[in-house]
Amino acid sequence: MSVILQYPFGRCTSEAFQDEPIWSVVTTLSDDMQSDSNLRLALHSRHFTLIPSDYYDASAGRSYLTQLGMNADTDFAVNAIPEWKAHLLFSLEGFPRQAERPQHIWSIWRGLLFAAHQLGQLDPEPSLFMHVTPGQIYLVAFEGDQLQFFNTFPVRDIHDHLYFLLHGLEQWGKSPVHTPVHISGHLTEDSPLYKLLEGYVGELSIIQKDIYANSSSADSYFSPQFFDLCSFVACVSSVEN
């Protein structure tokens, strides 16, 4: 499997934080890459939404995203999320309309939702998963095989991380002291962010390697810092095998 992981440019956690990040995707792919049936393109998108399958209307796909601010002439794609009985719709900002699309185009959040489901299978109790990237965090709340919410928030500094994490738990009606919080992404146990969260979260842990114990492809290069990529590979391998 060949994977291209696209991140938005302009993301940062400094005081020079941009209100509007510069979104860009891979705009040119070689002919060999476009014809490669093993190529998987994983995108971070500015606009996305998760729709329960029982309420999903394929004919209304564009309207789901234009209601969130996507331009009406922007293209979009859809990934089915069978483990959560939902569909993930995501915009394709910057992807040239005239360009030939790769055979397989995915949202990078497909992997994070897959990871949350794996965590729910390991522990049926209410839990929250937070993935950290520069300038952005992603929160997935779940209870066993029931998804509670999925959202993303822009962050300027570590106190924003804490605010959105605690706010999400409060809105869910869960205590930060008794609700396990699993973290992955751009932090370590000795980082200021982790130390700050430890003071408020009773059960805080960084994602461990055994979450994908049965996936040799993901296990071979597991890293909590690049967990979005690791989860994407594990997810695609699981779906396609």
C-alpha positions as CSV (number, residue, x, y, z in Angstrom):
1,M,0.0,0.0,0.0
2,S,1.3,3.5,-0.9
3,V,-0.1,6.3,1.2
4,I,0.0,10.1,0.7
5,L,-1.0,11.9,3.8
6,Q,-1.9,15.6,3.2
7,Y,-1.9,18.1,6.0
8,P,-3.2,21.7,5.8
9,F,-0.4,24.3,5.6
10,G,-0.4,27.2,8.0
11,R,-1.2,25.3,11.1
12,C,0.8,26.4,14.1
13,T,0.5,26.9,17.9
14,S,2.5,30.1,18.1
15,E,1.2,33.6,18.9
16,A,1.1,34.2,15.1
17,F,-1.7,31.7,14.8
18,Q,-3.7,32.2,11.6
19,D,-7.4,32.7,11.9
20,E,-7.9,31.1,8.5
21,P,-5.4,28.3,7.8
22,I,-4.2,27.9,4.3
23,W,-5.7,24.7,3.0
24,S,-3.9,22.8,0.3
25,V,-3.9,19.3,-1.1
26,V,-1.7,17.3,-3.4
27,T,-2.4,19.1,-6.7
28,T,-0.2,17.1,-9.0
29,L,0.2,13.3,-9.1
30,S,2.4,11.5,-11.6
31,D,0.7,9.3,-14.2
32,D,2.3,6.3,-12.4
33,M,0.8,7.3,-9.1
34,Q,-2.6,8.0,-10.6
35,S,-2.7,4.6,-12.1
36,D,-1.4,2.9,-9.0
37,S,-4.2,0.7,-7.6
38,N,-2.3,0.5,-4.3
39,L,-2.3,4.3,-3.8
40,R,-4.4,5.7,-0.9
41,L,-4.7,9.5,-0.5
42,A,-5.6,10.6,3.0
43,L,-6.8,14.1,3.3
44,H,-7.4,16.7,6.1
45,S,-10.4,18.7,5.0
46,R,-11.7,22.0,6.2
47,H,-15.3,21.0,6.1
48,F,-16.6,17.6,7.1
49,T,-19.6,16.0,8.9
50,L,-20.5,12.6,10.2
51,I,-24.1,11.5,9.3
52,P,-25.8,8.5,10.9
53,S,-26.6,6.0,8.2
54,D,-30.3,5.9,9.0
55,Y,-30.5,9.6,8.2
56,Y,-28.0,9.8,5.4
57,D,-29.4,10.9,2.0
58,A,-26.8,10.5,-0.8
59,S,-28.7,13.0,-3.0
60,A,-28.3,15.7,-0.4
61,G,-24.5,15.1,0.1
62,R,-23.4,18.6,-1.0
63,S,-26.0,20.4,1.1
64,Y,-24.6,18.7,4.3
65,L,-21.3,20.5,3.7
66,T,-22.5,23.8,2.3
67,Q,-24.5,24.3,5.5
68,L,-21.1,24.2,7.3
69,G,-19.7,26.9,5.1
70,M,-18.3,25.0,2.1
71,N,-18.5,26.8,-1.2
72,A,-21.2,25.2,-3.4
73,D,-18.7,24.7,-6.3
74,T,-16.2,22.7,-4.0
75,D,-16.0,19.0,-4.7
76,F,-16.4,16.5,-1.9
77,A,-16.1,12.8,-1.1
78,V,-17.8,10.2,1.1
79,N,-16.4,7.4,3.3
80,A,-18.7,4.8,4.8
81,I,-18.0,4.2,8.5
82,P,-19.7,0.8,9.1
83,E,-18.3,0.4,12.7
84,W,-20.2,3.5,13.8
85,K,-23.1,3.0,11.3
86,A,-22.4,6.4,9.7
87,H,-21.1,8.2,6.6
88,L,-18.3,10.7,6.7
89,L,-18.5,13.5,4.2
90,F,-15.5,15.7,3.6
91,S,-14.6,18.6,1.2
92,L,-11.8,18.6,-1.2
93,E,-10.5,22.2,-1.1
94,G,-7.6,22.8,-3.4
95,F,-8.0,19.6,-5.3
96,P,-8.2,20.7,-9.0
97,R,-11.6,19.9,-10.5
98,Q,-10.0,19.1,-13.8
99,A,-7.5,16.7,-12.2
100,E,-8.2,13.0,-12.4
101,R,-9.0,11.7,-8.9
102,P,-7.0,8.8,-7.5
103,Q,-9.0,5.6,-7.3
104,H,-9.1,5.7,-3.6
105,I,-9.5,9.0,-1.7
106,W,-10.1,8.9,2.0
107,S,-10.5,11.3,4.9
108,I,-7.7,11.0,7.5
109,W,-10.4,11.1,10.1
110,R,-11.5,7.7,8.8
111,G,-8.6,6.2,10.7
112,L,-9.2,8.2,13.9
113,L,-12.8,7.0,14.0
114,F,-11.6,3.4,13.4
115,A,-9.2,3.9,16.3
116,A,-11.9,5.1,18.6
117,H,-14.0,2.0,17.8
118,Q,-11.0,-0.2,18.6
119,L,-10.7,1.5,22.0
120,G,-14.4,1.0,22.6
121,Q,-14.0,-2.7,22.0
122,L,-11.2,-2.9,24.5
123,D,-13.2,-1.1,27.2
124,P,-17.0,-0.7,27.1
125,E,-17.0,2.1,29.7
126,P,-17.5,5.8,28.6
127,S,-14.1,7.1,27.2
128,L,-12.8,10.0,25.2
129,F,-10.1,10.0,22.6
130,M,-8.1,13.2,21.8
131,H,-5.7,13.5,18.8
132,V,-3.4,16.5,18.8
133,T,-1.9,18.1,15.7
134,P,-0.3,21.6,15.5
135,G,-3.1,24.1,15.9
136,Q,-5.9,21.6,16.1
137,I,-7.3,18.8,18.3
138,Y,-9.9,16.1,17.5
139,L,-12.2,14.7,20.1
140,V,-14.1,11.4,19.8
141,A,-16.4,10.3,22.6
142,F,-17.7,6.8,22.8
143,E,-19.3,4.3,25.1
144,G,-18.6,0.7,23.9
145,D,-20.0,0.5,20.4
146,Q,-22.0,3.7,20.7
147,L,-20.4,6.9,19.3
148,Q,-21.4,10.0,21.4
149,F,-19.7,12.8,19.5
150,F,-16.9,13.7,17.1
151,N,-15.6,17.2,16.6
152,T,-12.5,19.3,16.0
153,F,-11.3,22.5,17.5
154,P,-8.6,25.1,16.7
155,V,-6.1,25.7,19.5
156,R,-3.6,28.5,20.1
157,D,-1.9,27.2,23.2
158,I,-2.0,24.3,25.7
159,H,-4.8,26.0,27.8
160,D,-7.1,25.8,24.7
161,H,-6.5,22.1,24.6
162,L,-7.5,21.8,28.2
163,Y,-10.6,24.1,27.7
164,F,-12.0,22.1,24.8
165,L,-11.3,18.8,26.5
166,L,-13.1,19.7,29.7
167,H,-15.9,21.5,27.8
168,G,-16.5,18.3,25.7
169,L,-16.7,16.2,28.9
170,E,-19.0,18.7,30.5
171,Q,-21.4,18.8,27.6
172,W,-21.4,15.0,27.6
173,G,-22.2,15.0,31.3
174,K,-19.0,13.1,32.3
175,S,-16.5,13.8,35.0
176,P,-12.8,14.4,33.9
177,V,-11.8,12.6,37.1
178,H,-13.6,9.3,36.3
179,T,-13.7,9.2,32.5
180,P,-10.6,7.7,30.8
181,V,-9.0,10.0,28.2
182,H,-6.7,8.5,25.6
183,I,-4.3,10.8,23.8
184,S,-2.2,10.6,20.6
185,G,-0.4,13.0,18.4
186,H,2.1,15.8,18.9
187,L,2.9,15.5,22.6
188,T,4.8,13.3,25.0
189,E,4.4,12.4,28.7
190,D,7.0,15.0,29.6
191,S,5.5,17.8,27.5
192,P,3.9,20.9,29.2
193,L,0.5,19.9,27.6
194,Y,0.5,16.4,29.1
195,K,1.6,17.8,32.5
196,L,-1.2,20.3,32.4
197,L,-3.9,17.7,31.5
198,E,-2.6,15.4,34.3
199,G,-3.7,18.0,36.8
200,Y,-7.4,17.8,35.7
201,V,-7.9,14.3,34.2
202,G,-8.0,11.4,36.5
203,E,-7.3,8.6,33.9
204,L,-5.0,10.1,31.3
205,S,-2.9,7.9,29.0
206,I,-1.1,8.1,25.7
207,I,-2.2,5.5,23.1
208,Q,-0.3,2.3,23.3
209,K,1.0,-0.1,20.7
210,D,-1.3,-3.0,21.6
211,I,-4.4,-1.2,20.2
212,Y,-3.5,-2.7,16.9
213,A,-2.0,-5.9,18.1
214,N,-3.5,-7.9,15.2
215,S,-2.4,-5.5,12.5
216,S,1.2,-6.2,11.4
217,S,1.2,-3.3,8.9
218,A,0.3,-0.7,11.6
219,D,2.4,-2.4,14.3
220,S,5.6,-2.3,12.3
221,Y,5.9,1.5,12.5
222,F,3.6,2.5,15.3
223,S,4.1,5.9,16.8
224,P,1.7,7.9,19.0
225,Q,3.0,11.1,17.4
226,F,1.9,9.9,13.9
227,F,-1.1,7.9,15.2
228,D,-3.4,9.4,12.5
229,L,-1.3,7.8,9.8
230,C,-0.9,4.5,11.7
231,S,-4.7,4.3,12.3
232,F,-5.4,5.1,8.6
233,V,-3.2,2.2,7.5
234,A,-4.7,-0.2,10.0
235,C,-8.2,0.9,9.0
236,V,-7.6,0.6,5.3
237,S,-6.0,-2.8,5.8
238,S,-9.0,-4.0,7.8
239,V,-11.6,-2.7,5.3
240,E,-9.9,-4.0,2.2
241,N,-8.8,-7.4,3.5
